[in-house]
């Protein structure tokens, strides 16, 4: 403001003034031209901080700490229940201990299925990580470190981390919240600070993990690059993004509170049989709908009886997590689908209001109305806060089969199309199997010669034998002899016509692969 004022002080300041140092080629003049106001500069810096690896590591450390802290509070709460003199407290302690065990057992089972093709010592290592309660920390570390998916694993680091978090939510967070809430209703006089704090910890942790999972998947640059038609609903503007994430957390915790309170009221009204009938009916209807639409099998390439059991288990886990915590990622057609995701929230509101009405307590009814109203209002506001071109994904009627065929046909790059091979063949082979085979036949040789970054050992291992018509290339890929095969092909173009490249793998003395 002193420039051009003509005062001697301003002249002396101007003459003695030296330009600020330039950082990576950006001086003060560049900053002035790039940012029209201080607010724009603050927004840019804030966005850079949030997208930095340091912030991602910090967020991951907080998430791991919250998860482990909740596990420890549950263990201490179990001890308190067992130390109480009443039989009801002991039963609640047993129930809460059972949720912790089911969480660890299911984590162990899923870890075995996803890594059963790994060497034995790696399987033992993964099991030790689960049973020492370090699975959340290790899963998050692998995502942050950018660990690549190995050829013997059925899911990448992010998918395994999400699976671990969902299992924790379904088998420990949700039932733990219900059990502790039921204990407060059962022992109304015993509302100690620790019981309330433990209940709050379980609810907060469950909602926080769910909201962070929604954020992590959508904000991932890799996911946005691989599937830009589904990922990208979070706004780039910092304030809108913060508002969207806050609303995701509110939706999750309201959903959890409404469902958990409804379950307690149903038990108070008709006991466990009534609760089992209502929840079992919801799950049965969901599985029947998936089966009727030819969408029962899960997208992970696990087949036969193990695939059936795995699909059934994962379908139920995903359905329960959506019912209670509304994880936005699970609106994906490979999971429950967008339309069913939104319908589930409406059914939660209906279940909560009906259960409160039959309970008859005025305070409980008002509380349920407030929670249900908060759920509906926050979800509607969330839809207005996100990028509007993604609103339709919350009402998508496509099945997983239709989505995967559309994804292959509409993909722009080969890197996007090759994702079809990490999906269960039941989802797409009947519809586009021949088209996929033609595409591989036309491009495989160029992939091998050019060796793009995405065509790594893992991608090669996902290509099924039936999709490769060229048996020599197939043999080379499977036996890591592709360089010798390509060298022989190049020599065949330069050497005399008497030279003949082997037609079949058997002529190389290595046997023909079926």
BELPE-V357405 format. One line per field, one symbol per residue. ss: DSSP state (2 for helix, 1 for strand, 0 for the rest). Layout:
ss: ???
This chain:
ss: 0000000222222222000000100102222222000222222222222200222222222222222222222222222222200022222222222222222222222222220000022222222222200022222222222000000000002222222222222222222222222222220000002222222222222222222222222220222222000000000002222222222222222222222222222222222222222222222222222222000000000002222222222222222222222002222000000222222222222222222222200222222222222222222222222002222222000002222222222200022222222200222022222222222222222222220000002222220022200022222222000222222222222200000000002222000000
